[in-house]
Amino acid sequence: MSKTVMSNAVTTALAPVVKAAAAAISAPPVKPVTKVIASRALPIPASDEAELAQLSPAQLLYLRALLKGKNVTAAASEAGVTRQTAYRWQADPRFAAVLSTWSSRALKLTRVQLLALTEEATANVAVAIKNGDLRVSLALLKGVGGLSPKNYEQPDVAEQSAK
């Protein structure tokens, strides 16, 4: 599988996670102690809701854009602020803590979801190989290093000269 195909697969798998996290960040604070982000079972502790409530609407927009994968310039533009303002926010320990917390959560959730998909991916690869798809077979062998010359034992030079 090429790096582009793998990158597209990861991006596609991450899109719902990032979208759900961004939606949760931009949503207004709720009274209950926890709530669920979109359809995902990622509870938001009351302390996080309090932190999010302390951010300005522009900061929430900026945070949401960053979690969608936008760079600082694009996220700042989406929030209606300059890059300098965005960098000043990121230097603020309170904002940096919220950004770190949400980035970490999104990454953990993404890892869990990708790990859960490995079983399905493995089954799909097995089916493709059983159906005689040579490309999948070769990609698998290449991916696990089975086609690399360094994985084959080389006869010892002394053994060859003795024969």
Secondary structure as the mmCIF struct_conf table of DSSP 4:
data_model
#
loop_
_struct_conf.conf_type_id
_struct_conf.id
_struct_conf.beg_label_comp_id
_struct_conf.beg_label_asym_id
_struct_conf.beg_label_seq_id
_struct_conf.end_label_comp_id
_struct_conf.end_label_asym_id
_struct_conf.end_label_seq_id
HELX_RH_AL_P HELX_RH_AL_P1 LYS A 3 SER A 26
BEND BEND1 ALA A 27 ALA A 27
HELX_LH_PP_P HELX_LH_PP_P1 PRO A 28 PRO A 29
BEND BEND2 LYS A 31 VAL A 33
STRN STRN1 VAL A 36 VAL A 36
TURN_TY1_P TURN_TY1_P1 ALA A 38 SER A 39
BEND BEND3 ARG A 40 ARG A 40
STRN STRN2 PRO A 43 PRO A 43
HELX_RH_AL_P HELX_RH_AL_P2 ALA A 46 ALA A 53
TURN_TY1_P TURN_TY1_P2 GLN A 54 GLN A 54
BEND BEND4 LEU A 55 LEU A 55
HELX_RH_AL_P HELX_RH_AL_P3 PRO A 57 LEU A 67
TURN_TY1_P TURN_TY1_P3 LYS A 68 GLY A 69
HELX_RH_AL_P HELX_RH_AL_P4 VAL A 72 ALA A 79
TURN_TY1_P TURN_TY1_P4 GLY A 80 GLY A 80
HELX_RH_AL_P HELX_RH_AL_P5 ARG A 83 ALA A 91
BEND BEND5 ASP A 92 ASP A 92
HELX_RH_AL_P HELX_RH_AL_P6 PRO A 93 LYS A 130
TURN_TY1_P TURN_TY1_P5 ASN A 131 GLY A 132
HELX_RH_AL_P HELX_RH_AL_P7 LEU A 134 GLY A 143
TURN_TY1_P TURN_TY1_P6 VAL A 144 LEU A 147
HELX_RH_3T_P HELX_RH_3T_P1 PRO A 149 ASN A 151
BEND BEND6 TYR A 152 TYR A 152
HELX_LH_PP_P HELX_LH_PP_P2 GLU A 153 ASP A 156
HELX_RH_AL_P HELX_RH_AL_P8 VAL A 157 ALA A 162
#
